[in-house]
Structure formats: structure tokens, C-alpha cells
Amino acid sequence: MEATAHHKIIILTSPSGGGKTSIKTKLLSALSKELSFSVSATTRKMRGNEQEGVDYHFTNEEVFKKLIEHKAFIEWEMVYPGLYYGTTVQEMNRIWGEGKVPVLDIDVKGALNVKHQFGHEVLSIFIEPPSIEVLKERLRKRGTDTEENMLTRINKASEELQYKDKFDQVVLNDDIERASNEVIALVRQFISN
């Protein structure tokens, strides 16, 4: 599967708690005619008010591994031990078939993988949290992780921040409105070229 001039891709990535989901929501609202959210597959459990097929395609590890064997993903990662996430070829083709640009909300390694595969047809945006301390506070307020899971996410975040310069754009999320507007402007410019 190769991106053509009509097959652009937008990637938003950040450490867990970096704000990419909030920014993604504002981006999709602002450019709803041009963009569509690419729903990732995952083996993690559903949280809170998440919905199957809206937030994620929830599956188990056995099914996910079969999809890997059948080359059903453009990218996939075991983001945390036993927790897989991936972007399916089927999902990308569905969005391109609608004449829209897919927006991927994926982890740093998956984002680099897609950027490597599709090159200039991708706009990759790294959402940078103001600090690790702010990230810790956001994760605490979220209230969805155990203390152990939170430490795992913080350690991973420190590692992921080292990759920020490998992305097309880095947007500091010290203010959600300003950061969202910056992302919207970057995406609008990219898809109009």
C-alpha cells in the first residue's frame, strides 16, 4: 500500500498524557470535511466511556497476532508489555476511499514507522508536554492508571521525548487552545498543498 498525492496522512503523537487526544478532537472538529480519525486496533481493555469502533477496535492478543501474520497493519507496536496497538490497512483504505485524510493518534515508534514508509505524504506532529512534572499531574488527574502503570508511562514518556526532533513539527502543549490552533494551522497548510 503506497500513499499517492491524494493519500496524505496526518500523525499526532506524544507521550501518554501529552494532550494529543484533546488536540485531535479539536482538529477533527475544525477540519471535519477534510479529515477522518483512523481508529486503531488495541489489545488493552476499554476505559470509562470509550466505544468499540469509535475510540479503538478492541481485540485480544491472539486475534491481534493473527492480523500481524496476515500483514493487516501499516504499523503496530507492543507499546507496553502485552498491550498491542496498530493501524490497519483496511482503516486507511476506508478513509482514503471517502476522499479524506486519515488522522493517526499513535505512539512515537509507530509514528516513525509510518513516516519512514510514506515519506513526504505524511505530516508528523509531536505534541510536547511542558515538563515531566506536568505530565505526571495530567496522568494523576486522568485517574485511569495504577501508581505502577503511571510510573511505566512516565518512564516511557522520558524516552519518547528524546525522539521529538525526528518529527516534522513539534508543538508545545502548555495551553490546549493555543496548541490546538497551531496544529490546525499546520494541518490546513499541509493538506492544501
N, C-alpha and C positions, 0 to 999 in steps of 0.2 A: 504494500500500500504506500503510495507516494503522494505527497501534497502537491497540488498544482497551484497555479496562480489564484484559482478560486478556492483552494483548500488551505486557507490560513488557519493558524492555531494560536490561541492566547493561553498562556500558562501563568497562574498565580501560585506562588509558593512562599512559604515562610516556616519558621519553627512553630510547633504547636503553641497556640495562644498568641500568635503574631498578629492576628486580625484579618487573615485572608478571607475567611468565610463572611465576615461583615462587609468587607470591601467588595467581594464577589457579588453579594446581594445588591449592593448599590450600583455596581457596574451593570449587572443584568437588567436592572430596572431602568437605568438611563439609556441603554442601547438594546432594548428588547427586540427590536425588528432585525437587528444585525447579528446578535449573539444568542447562543444557547448553551446552557450548562451541560457539560459532559458528566454524566452520573457514573462514578467509579464503582467497581466491584470491591467488596471487602469481606474478610472473614471475622471482623470484630462484631461484637454484639451491638444491637440497636440502642441508642441513648435517648432518654427523655421523649420528646415528641417527634423524633425522626420518623420518616416514612420510607418504606420499601419503594424503590424506583424513583424517588424524588431526591432524597439525600444520598443514598447509596443503593446498590444492588447487594443485599446481604446474602451471603452464602457460607458454606462450610469449607474447611481446608481441603477435603477430598475433592469436591467439585472444582474448587479454585485450581488445584494441581492438575486436574484433567484439562481445564481450559488452557493452562500453560503448555501442556503436552500438545494440544491442538493448535498452538500458535494463535490463540484468540485475543491476545493482548498486544497493543503497541508498546506498552510498558507495564511492568509490575515490579513490586518490591515487597520483601518481608520487612516492613517498617519497624516493627517491634517483634520480639520473639513470638512466633506463632500467629502473628497478625499480618495478613497479606492485604495489599491494596493494588488495584490495577485498572488501566484504561483499556476498554475493549475496542477492537477494530469495528465491531458492529455498531457501537455507540457513536464512534467518529463518523462512520458512513451514514448513519441516520441523520446526524446534524448537517453534514455536507449535503445530503440529499434534500434537505429543507432549504438549501441555499444560504445557510447561516455559518457563522464561525464558531467552532467549539471553544468553550472556556474550561480549561482544566484546572482544578484546585487539587494539586498533588504535592507529594513530598519532594524534597530537594533533589535526591538521586533520580527519582522518576522524571523530574523536570529536565535534568541534564541529559538524560537518556533520550527524551523526546526532542530536545533541542539538537542533539547530535544527529538524530535520524532525519529531521525535517528542515534543519538549517534556517535559511532566511525566511521561510514561510511561517516561522514561529516568533512571537513576541513573548519573551520570558521576563516576568516581573517578580523580583524578590521583595517581599514585604518585610521590612526590618523593624523589629520592636525597639523601643528607645533604649532598653537595657534588659539584662537577665533578671534584675530585681522586678521590673515592671511585668515581665513575662511570668514570673512566679506568682505575682499578685493576681494577674488575669486568670491563671490556671486555678488558683485557690477560689476566686470568685465564681468560676465556672462550676465548681463543686462536683465534677463528674469523675474525678480520679482519686484513688487512694494516695496516701503520702508516698508510698513506694513508686507507684506509677508516675506521680508528679516528678519525683527525683529522676526517673528514667527519661521523662520528657525534657527536663531542664538540661540534663547531660547531653542529650541528643541535640537540643537547641544550640548549645555552645559549639558543638561540632558543625552543625549546619551553617551557623553564622560565618564560618571560615570559607564557605563556598560562594558568598554573596557576589563577589566580583566576577563570577563566571556567567552571570545573567545579563540580559540586555539592559535592564533598568533596575535600580534599587530605589524603593520608595520607603522613606522613614514613616512609620505609623506612630507618631507622637500625638496626633489628633486625627480621629477617624474621618471627619468631614474633609479636612484638607487632603489627607492621604487618598481618600476615595476620589476626590475631584482630580487629583494628579493622575491616578490610574485611568480614570475615564478619559482624560485628555490624551494620554499616551496611546490608549487603545483606539480611540477615534482617529487619531493621526495614522496609526499603523494600518487599520482596515480600509482607510480611504485611499491608500497608495496602490 
